[in-house]
């Protein structure tokens, strides 16, 4: 039949086989340094199939649609979840209340700070709104990066992420965060509002919130994790548990959500951790890969392309 595509059995590269060997025959955490089009997720799924099904395992994904797709491909014993969902379940289990999701939750604390300012400092409505949302942006990045509530630390992190704040506004950020911290330890049926960042942030900063433990954790697109996400992953690793990360530091796209290449570099320096390459690009023709090698020398073409 014209145009019919015959399915052929996938042949694993020497890079993939080295990763599988490390999963099976070592006890080390593994960081797979993967090129574009190298089959990152496919390789990670295969890794999850190599481990004893009696071991508790978790596969993390960035959104629900990816979770739904992965569940059709992963072994039945591997739990698949977004980090938001993982944190939310822990919050519900700890507080036993029906939380209300409100993405602008932290504006109420900013409003309280604003009310405490002298009348002479209040500006026209447009300026007030710009002030409030600039502070909200700073509050979000502080939580996502687990930045301490100090003027120096907040100045440094907001400069890094191009959030312009006056010294007085940094103090307003700290006051808002401190008000929120009081609210967040007094959760009840009356005070039960959270936002999406809280789902991950609160289980990280409150060690009393119990997290499930997994002997194997598989983390896709690690280069896009911020400090808060990585800290949540650390909380679900069982004693003597292992993590298999897949990352491409050249494909990081979530800087606006606090991801930073330093997060990945810190993982590389952790004890009992090895880094392995996944360098063959199956996505592009040879000529395209050869052109890409001018700026990305480690990428290799697939011989059949």
C-alpha positions, 0 to 999 in steps of 0.5 A, spaced: 500 500 500 502 506 497 504 511 503 504 505 509 509 506 514 511 499 517 513 499 524 520 497 526 522 495 533 526 500 536 534 499 537 537 502 543 543 506 542 549 505 546 548 511 550 541 508 552 544 501 554 549 505 558 543 508 562 539 502 563 546 498 565 547 503 571 539 503 573 540 495 573 547 494 576 549 500 580 545 504 586 547 511 584 542 517 582 543 518 575 542 524 571 541 523 563 544 529 559 540 529 553 540 532 547 534 534 543 530 529 539 534 523 543 528 520 546 528 523 553 522 521 556 522 514 552 528 512 555 526 514 562 519 510 561 524 504 559 528 505 565 521 505 570 520 498 567 527 495 569 526 496 576 522 490 581 515 492 581 515 491 588 519 497 589 515 504 590 516 508 584 514 515 582 514 518 575 513 526 575 510 530 569 509 537 568 501 537 567 495 533 567 495 532 560 502 529 560 500 525 566 494 522 562 498 520 556 504 517 561 499 512 565 498 509 558 505 507 557 508 506 564 508 500 568 502 499 573 506 499 579 509 506 577 505 512 580 505 518 575 503 525 578 504 532 577 508 535 583 502 540 584 497 534 585 502 530 589 503 536 594 495 538 594 494 531 596 499 531 602 496 538 604 489 535 604 491 529 608 495 533 613 489 539 614 483 535 613 479 541 610 477 542 603 481 547 600 479 553 596 484 555 590 485 562 589 490 564 584 490 571 587 490 569 594 497 573 596 493 580 594 490 580 600 496 580 604 499 586 599 492 590 600 493 589 608 500 592 607 498 598 603 492 600 608 498 601 613 501 606 608 500 613 610 495 617 605 501 621 602 504 615 599 498 612 596 498 613 588 492 613 583 489 607 581 493 605 576 499 606 580 496 602 586 495 596 581 501 596 578 505 596 585 500 590 587 502 586 581 509 587 581 509 585 589 505 579 587 510 577 582 516 578 587 512 574 592 511 568 587 519 568 585 521 568 592 516 562 594 519 558 587 526 559 589 525 558 596 529 565 598 529 567 605 525 573 607 531 578 608 532 584 604 539 582 601 536 575 599 530 578 596 534 584 592 538 579 589 533 574 587 528 579 584 534 583 580 536 576 577 529 575 575 528 582 572 523 584 577 524 592 579 523 593 586 525 599 591 528 598 597 521 600 601 517 595 596 522 589 598 520 591 605 513 590 603 514 584 600 517 581 606 511 584 610 506 580 606 510 574 606 510 574 614 502 575 614 501 570 609 506 565 613 501 566 619 495 565 615 498 558 612 499 555 619 492 557 621 488 553 616 481 552 618 475 551 614 474 558 614 481 560 612 483 555 607 485 559 601 491 556 597 494 558 590 498 553 585 505 555 588 502 553 595 501 546 593 508 545 592 511 551 597 507 549 603 509 542 604 516 544 603 517 549 608 512 545 613 516 539 615 510 536 619 506 535 613 508 528 611 509 526 604 509 519 601 516 516 600 518 512 593 524 508 592 525 510 585 523 517 582 523 518 575 524 526 573 523 528 566 525 535 564 529 536 570 532 543 567 525 546 568 525 545 575 525 550 580 528 550 587 521 549 590 520 543 585 526 540 587 525 540 594 519 537 594 522 531 590 527 531 595 522 530 600 519 524 597 525 520 596 525 514 601 531 513 605 536 509 600 532 511 595 534 513 588 532 518 583 533 518 575 533 525 572 533 527 565 535 534 563 537 538 557 540 544 560 539 548 553 532 547 553 530 550 559 524 555 558 521 556 565 525 561 567 519 566 569 517 560 574 524 560 577 527 555 574 535 556 574 541 552 571 544 552 578 538 547 580 541 542 575 548 543 577 547 542 584 544 535 583 550 534 579 554 535 585 550 531 590 553 525 593 552 518 589 550 521 583 553 520 576 552 523 569 551 520 563 549 522 556 544 521 551 546 524 545 543 521 538 538 526 535 532 521 532 528 527 530 532 531 525 536 529 518 543 528 518 544 535 515 540 539 520 544 535 526 551 537 522 549 544 522 546 544 529 553 541 531 556 548 530 553 551 536 551 544 540 558 539 539 555 533 543 549 532 539 550 526 534 545 524 528 542 518 527 545 514 522 538 512 518 536 519 518 
